[in-house]
Amino acid sequence: MFTITDLEQLQAEHPEWQMELVDGSVLVMGPSDYESEEIGAELIRLLANWVRPQRLGRVTGSSAGFILPSLEEDVKEADKLKRNLRAPDVSFVRADRLKRTKRDFVELVPDLMVEVKSKSDRLKTLQEKIQLFLQLGSTVGILIDPDELTLTIYRLNQEPIVLQDNDKLTLPDLLPGWELTVSELWPPVFE
């Protein structure tokens, strides 16, 4: 059973590794395929270009770690060290929830979390990660699937909404006035 302290020590010894802590086990994440990373970077750019000038909050990429609360209400002090540390591919945290940035992992759940399916990812695993974040307090979870050219929006206790092509993604409760045409996320072809 590893703790967050153990994970921090492993990261100090292996800074090139990207890791998450899930139920006491360390998951070493492999690099993303190029297309998935390009899609994630484009979403970060488009989000940050809207969020930052309006001072709505913070946008981060796949290396930003979140120390998650437990789903159990009655957590013993010793078990607090065993909490999960997860890193969505793209995250947004409202300004009122994180007024100052931290030089450490943050102990909160992002308001928006996004997973971009890599070539080797399993959809079920990504959907379970999104559901966990929603149960812990995220407002919206998004799954981007480059294989199917879809973007699926998840909210707690609601049916997922699948967008594609020229459909518009809007999140008025988190990002008032922002919209994204799904096809803008797909990498261009240069000929």
C-alpha positions as CSV (number, residue, x, y, z in Angstrom):
1,M,0.0,0.0,0.0
2,F,1.6,3.2,-1.2
3,T,0.8,6.7,0.1
4,I,1.0,10.1,-1.5
5,T,4.3,10.6,0.4
6,D,5.6,7.4,-1.2
7,L,4.4,8.6,-4.6
8,E,6.2,12.0,-4.1
9,Q,9.4,10.1,-3.3
10,L,9.1,7.9,-6.4
11,Q,8.5,11.0,-8.5
12,A,11.6,12.7,-7.0
13,E,13.6,9.6,-8.0
14,H,12.0,9.2,-11.4
15,P,10.9,12.7,-12.6
16,E,10.4,11.5,-16.1
17,W,7.6,9.1,-15.0
18,Q,3.9,10.2,-14.9
19,M,2.2,8.4,-12.1
20,E,-1.2,8.2,-10.3
21,L,-2.0,6.7,-7.0
22,V,-5.2,4.5,-7.0
23,D,-6.3,2.6,-4.0
24,G,-2.7,2.3,-2.7
25,S,-1.2,1.2,-6.0
26,V,1.0,3.3,-8.1
27,L,0.0,3.4,-11.8
28,V,2.9,4.4,-14.1
29,M,1.3,6.1,-17.2
30,G,2.9,5.5,-20.6
31,P,3.3,8.4,-23.0
32,S,0.2,9.3,-25.1
33,D,0.1,8.7,-28.8
34,Y,0.8,11.9,-30.8
35,E,-2.8,12.5,-31.9
36,S,-4.3,12.2,-28.4
37,E,-1.8,14.6,-27.0
38,E,-2.3,17.0,-29.8
39,I,-6.1,17.0,-29.1
40,G,-5.5,17.5,-25.4
41,A,-3.1,20.4,-26.1
42,E,-5.6,22.0,-28.5
43,L,-8.4,21.8,-25.9
44,I,-6.1,23.3,-23.2
45,R,-5.2,26.2,-25.6
46,L,-8.8,26.9,-26.5
47,L,-10.0,26.7,-22.9
48,A,-7.2,28.8,-21.4
49,N,-7.6,31.4,-24.1
50,W,-11.2,31.9,-22.8
51,V,-10.6,31.3,-19.1
52,R,-7.5,33.4,-18.4
53,P,-8.6,36.8,-19.8
54,Q,-11.9,36.5,-17.9
55,R,-10.2,35.3,-14.7
56,L,-12.6,32.4,-14.5
57,G,-10.1,29.9,-13.0
58,R,-7.3,27.6,-13.9
59,V,-6.7,25.2,-16.8
60,T,-4.1,22.4,-16.5
61,G,-2.9,19.4,-18.4
62,S,-2.2,15.8,-17.7
63,S,0.6,16.3,-15.2
64,A,-1.4,18.3,-12.7
65,G,-2.2,16.0,-9.7
66,F,-5.4,16.2,-7.7
67,I,-5.5,14.6,-4.2
68,L,-9.0,13.2,-4.1
69,P,-11.3,12.9,-1.1
70,S,-12.6,9.5,-0.1
71,L,-16.0,8.3,-1.2
72,E,-16.5,7.1,2.4
73,E,-17.7,9.7,4.8
74,D,-16.1,8.4,7.9
75,V,-12.3,8.3,7.1
76,K,-9.8,7.5,9.9
77,E,-6.8,9.8,10.2
78,A,-4.4,7.0,9.2
79,D,-6.5,6.3,6.0
80,K,-6.2,10.0,4.9
81,L,-2.6,9.2,3.8
82,K,-3.9,6.5,1.5
83,R,-6.1,8.8,-0.6
84,N,-6.0,8.7,-4.4
85,L,-4.0,11.1,-6.5
86,R,-5.3,11.3,-10.1
87,A,-4.4,13.4,-13.1
88,P,-7.0,14.0,-15.8
89,D,-5.7,14.9,-19.3
90,V,-7.3,18.4,-19.0
91,S,-8.8,20.1,-15.9
92,F,-10.5,23.3,-15.1
93,V,-10.9,24.7,-11.5
94,R,-13.1,27.8,-10.9
95,A,-11.2,30.8,-9.5
96,D,-13.3,31.0,-6.3
97,R,-12.1,27.4,-5.4
98,L,-8.4,27.9,-6.0
99,K,-7.6,31.6,-5.6
100,R,-3.8,31.0,-5.6
101,T,-1.9,28.4,-7.5
102,K,0.0,25.8,-5.4
103,R,3.5,24.4,-5.9
104,D,2.2,21.0,-4.9
105,F,-0.7,18.7,-5.6
106,V,-4.0,20.3,-4.8
107,E,-6.6,18.7,-2.5
108,L,-9.7,19.2,-4.4
109,V,-11.7,17.9,-7.3
110,P,-11.7,19.9,-10.5
111,D,-14.9,21.4,-11.7
112,L,-14.3,20.0,-15.2
113,M,-12.2,17.0,-16.0
114,V,-11.4,15.6,-19.5
115,E,-10.0,12.4,-20.7
116,V,-8.7,11.9,-24.2
117,K,-8.7,8.3,-25.3
118,S,-5.2,7.2,-26.3
119,K,-4.6,4.3,-28.7
120,S,-4.0,1.9,-25.8
121,D,-6.8,3.1,-23.4
122,R,-9.9,1.1,-22.7
123,L,-13.1,3.1,-22.8
124,K,-14.6,1.4,-19.7
125,T,-11.5,2.5,-17.6
126,L,-11.8,6.1,-18.8
127,Q,-15.6,6.1,-18.1
128,E,-15.0,4.7,-14.6
129,K,-12.4,7.5,-13.9
130,I,-14.9,10.1,-15.1
131,Q,-17.7,8.7,-12.9
132,L,-15.4,8.7,-9.9
133,F,-14.6,12.4,-10.4
134,L,-18.3,13.2,-10.8
135,Q,-19.2,11.3,-7.6
136,L,-16.5,13.2,-5.8
137,G,-17.8,16.6,-7.0
138,S,-16.7,17.4,-10.5
139,T,-19.6,19.2,-12.3
140,V,-18.7,17.9,-15.8
141,G,-16.6,15.1,-17.2
142,I,-15.8,14.8,-20.8
143,L,-14.4,11.9,-22.8
144,I,-12.9,12.6,-26.2
145,D,-12.6,9.6,-28.5
146,P,-10.4,10.3,-31.5
147,D,-11.2,6.8,-33.0
148,E,-14.9,7.6,-33.2
149,L,-14.5,11.4,-33.6
150,T,-16.8,11.9,-30.6
151,L,-16.9,14.0,-27.5
152,T,-19.1,12.7,-24.7
153,I,-20.3,14.9,-21.9
154,Y,-21.0,13.3,-18.5
155,R,-22.9,14.8,-15.6
156,L,-23.8,13.0,-12.3
157,N,-27.1,11.1,-12.6
158,Q,-27.7,12.2,-16.2
159,E,-27.5,10.4,-19.5
160,P,-24.3,11.1,-21.4
161,I,-24.6,13.5,-24.4
162,V,-22.5,12.5,-27.5
163,L,-21.3,15.3,-29.8
164,Q,-19.5,15.1,-33.1
165,D,-18.6,17.0,-36.2
166,N,-20.2,20.5,-36.2
167,D,-22.0,20.0,-32.8
168,K,-21.2,22.8,-30.3
169,L,-19.9,22.1,-26.8
170,T,-21.1,24.7,-24.3
171,L,-20.8,24.6,-20.6
172,P,-22.7,27.7,-19.4
173,D,-22.6,26.8,-15.8
174,L,-18.8,26.7,-15.8
175,L,-17.7,28.7,-18.8
176,P,-20.4,31.3,-19.6
177,G,-20.2,32.4,-23.3
178,W,-17.6,29.8,-24.3
179,E,-18.4,27.4,-27.1
180,L,-16.4,24.9,-29.1
181,T,-17.2,23.2,-32.4
182,V,-16.2,19.6,-31.9
183,S,-14.4,19.3,-35.2
184,E,-12.0,22.1,-34.1
185,L,-10.3,19.5,-31.8
186,W,-9.3,17.2,-34.6
187,P,-5.8,17.7,-35.9
188,P,-5.5,19.4,-39.2
189,V,-4.2,17.6,-42.3
190,F,-1.4,19.5,-44.1
191,E,-1.2,18.7,-47.8
